Every structure is written in structure tokens, then in C-alpha cells.
């Protein structure tokens, strides 16, 4: 069972070409951590997707996906946010989006602590305030809105795979949340 979101633009690389490319070069991704802000602009909720993997385990993850050839980072962020959270989520991207970190995933354990068994991937990670209603993607069981303290709890941190819990901690520290 494939738990990945179907690619609405499958023509950019066939599955075989994508497999071959992943074996030869790093793939560029964007990851977005949706947040809701209080009236003063402080993060009061973090949105985390709950998905199932091929082994039936429940995992937490973020909005993420590849950047296509000739696609701007801004366009890739909007495309993946709308694909994963629905078109009514109303992301509030700044005029010039800047990642809070650049994460590097490897197919085997490495010094970064981040793994993706499919590929070597470089991911630009963003915190994206949203204002509308979300409808999680088809392969997500739910989108859970948690307080920063709940998101950083050991129970939730244990539900991430591939070291992504470290990215969440970095994101929250970047916006001044240290619990």
C-alpha cells in the first residue's frame, strides 16, 4: 500500500526516471510546518499530519514535496500546502520566504540524523502561518493542531520517522518556543 500523496503532475518524471534520478543526485524538497498565531503573532498551534506507513505504523509528518523544474520555491510551497491541507487553508507566506533551516536527508544513517530510505534529499524548511480551514490530503488520517508544548512532548516526538522531530524542535526554537 502506497501512503504517499498522488502527484497531480506525474508527467515531469516517470516513476522509472524518478527512481534513476534519486540514485544519482540529491532531490530538492520543501517542507512546511503550518502554524496558527495568536493576535500578537506568537505561535499557539502547530499542525502535524498523521499518516500510516507500509508497515501499519502511525507516523507524524509535515507538509512536504519535491520542487519541480522551473518552479519557484514560493510556488512549490503553495502547491504542496494546498495539496496536503486543502485550498481553503489560506497560507500566509511573506513576500520573500526564507527557510528556518535546510535539512539534508540520506538513505542511510549519517551525521545529520535525518534519513529517507528512497534518496538523498535537500529540504528547505519553512514555518507557514495559516488562517483558513484545512482538509488533510487523501493519504493523511488527520491533521492535528497541537500547542507547542504538546508538539514537543515525548509522546508526539516519538511518532516522527527519519529524524523529523529534530526539525520540529528547530522550527519551534526559531519562533522562540523552548520547552
C-alpha positions in Angstrom: 0.0 0.0 0.0 1.4 3.4 -1.0 0.7 6.1 1.6 2.2 9.0 -0.4 0.0 11.7 -1.9 -0.6 11.1 -5.6 1.4 13.6 -7.6 -1.0 15.8 -9.6 1.8 16.5 -12.1 3.1 13.0 -12.8 4.4 13.9 -16.2 7.5 15.7 -15.0 9.4 12.4 -14.5 8.1 8.9 -14.9 8.4 6.6 -11.9 11.4 4.9 -13.5 13.1 8.1 -14.4 12.5 9.4 -10.8 14.0 6.3 -9.4 17.1 6.6 -11.6 17.4 10.3 -10.7 17.2 9.6 -7.0 20.0 7.1 -7.3 22.3 9.7 -8.9 21.6 13.1 -7.4 20.1 14.9 -4.4 16.4 15.8 -4.8 15.2 19.3 -3.8 12.2 19.4 -1.4 10.3 22.0 0.6 8.8 21.2 4.0 6.2 23.4 5.6 5.2 23.4 9.2 1.7 25.0 9.4 1.1 27.1 12.5 -1.7 29.3 13.9 -0.8 32.5 15.5 -2.4 34.4 18.4 -3.3 38.1 18.0 0.2 39.2 18.8 1.8 36.9 16.2 3.0 34.2 18.6 2.7 30.5 17.6 -0.2 29.0 19.6 -0.8 25.9 17.5 1.3 23.6 15.3 -0.4 21.4 12.6 1.0 17.9 12.2 -0.2 15.3 9.7 -0.9 11.8 11.0 -0.2 9.1 8.3 0.3 5.4 8.2 3.3 3.7 6.7 3.6 0.5 4.7 4.1 -1.5 7.9 0.9 -0.1 9.5 2.6 2.3 11.9 1.1 5.7 12.6 3.6 8.5 12.0 3.6 12.3 12.3 4.9 14.4 9.4 4.8 17.8 7.8 3.6 19.2 4.5 6.4 18.3 2.1 7.2 17.6 -1.5 9.6 18.0 -4.4 10.3 21.3 -6.2 9.7 20.8 -9.9 11.9 22.0 -12.7 11.5 25.8 -13.3 9.2 26.1 -10.2 9.8 28.8 -7.7 10.2 27.9 -4.1 7.1 30.0 -3.3 5.1 28.2 -5.9 6.2 24.8 -4.6 5.3 25.8 -1.0 1.8 26.9 -2.1 1.3 23.8 -4.3 2.2 21.4 -1.5 0.4 23.2 1.2 -2.8 23.3 -0.9 -2.3 19.7 -1.9 -1.7 18.4 1.6 -4.1 20.8 3.6 -6.7 21.9 1.0 -7.3 25.1 -0.9 -9.1 26.8 1.9 -6.2 26.7 4.4 -5.0 30.2 3.3 -1.3 30.1 3.8 0.3 33.5 4.8 3.7 33.4 3.0 5.8 36.5 3.3 6.9 38.4 0.1 10.3 36.7 0.3 10.1 33.3 2.0 13.2 32.3 3.9 13.7 28.8 5.4 14.4 28.5 9.1 16.7 25.6 8.2 18.0 23.5 5.3 17.7 19.8 6.1 19.7 17.1 4.4 18.3 13.5 4.3 20.4 10.5 3.4 19.3 6.9 2.6 21.4 5.6 5.5 22.2 7.0 8.9 24.5 10.0 8.7 25.8 12.9 10.7 22.6 14.9 10.0 20.4 12.4 11.9 17.9 12.6 9.1 17.0 9.7 6.9 14.9 9.0 3.8 15.4 5.4 2.6 14.4 6.4 -1.0 17.1 9.1 -1.7 19.5 11.8 -0.8 17.3 14.9 -0.4 17.9 18.5 0.5 14.9 20.1 2.0 14.3 23.8 2.7 12.1 24.0 5.8 9.6 26.8 6.4 7.2 27.8 9.2 4.0 28.9 7.5 1.1 30.6 9.3 -2.3 29.6 8.0 -5.6 31.3 8.6 -8.3 29.1 7.0 -9.8 25.7 7.4 -7.8 22.6 6.5 -8.9 19.4 4.8 -6.0 16.9 5.1 -4.8 15.1 2.0 -6.1 11.8 0.9 -3.4 9.7 2.5 -3.4 11.5 5.8 -5.6 10.2 8.5 -5.8 13.6 10.1 -4.3 17.0 10.7 -3.9 17.6 14.4 -3.5 21.0 15.8 -1.3 20.9 18.9 0.0 23.5 21.3 3.8 23.9 21.1 4.2 22.1 24.4 2.1 19.2 23.2 4.0 19.0 19.9 7.3 18.8 21.8 6.1 16.2 24.2 7.9 12.9 24.2 4.8 11.0 23.0 4.4 13.2 19.9 8.2 13.4 19.2 8.2 9.6 19.2 5.7 9.5 16.4 8.1 11.0 13.8 10.3 9.0 11.5 13.6 9.8 9.9 14.6 12.4 12.5 11.9 14.9 11.6 11.3 15.5 15.3 14.5 17.4 15.3 13.2 19.7 12.5 10.1 20.4 14.6 12.2 21.3 17.6 14.3 23.6 15.4 11.2 25.3 14.0 9.7 26.0 17.4 13.0 27.3 18.8 13.3 29.5 15.7 10.0 31.2 16.7 11.0 31.5 20.4 9.4 28.4 21.8 11.7 26.5 24.1 10.0 24.0 26.4 
